[in-house]
């Protein structure tokens, strides 16, 4: 288990902002490389930002793959917050996204909300918005719960 990840006790007692701080920039993760900053985290909702700078496609817009990586990062983190991370882990097994508006600068904000929670599967809806609050990407990610 990653030593930076909150323990089950910390997940229960930390505020959403404390959890977010603990989950941001975990070394060696794609989220760290992309510049994802988690700003709020609880078992039903995860919020984060992603800079456009450094995550563009050749045409100068935010790369769709970066948007999808952000969506899966939030769904995975949110799923972990519903588990005993000493014995279980959640992994993305399906993701789909529709990019509805391009973004060329600034940051995007993402909100992931838990849509379904079963024993072995969790489904998350993720909405990305530009700095004006306009939707840029609508995604859904399914995570499977597996034993460590």
Order of alpha helices (4+ residues) and beta strands (2+ residues): alpha-alpha-alpha-beta-beta-alpha-beta-beta-beta-beta
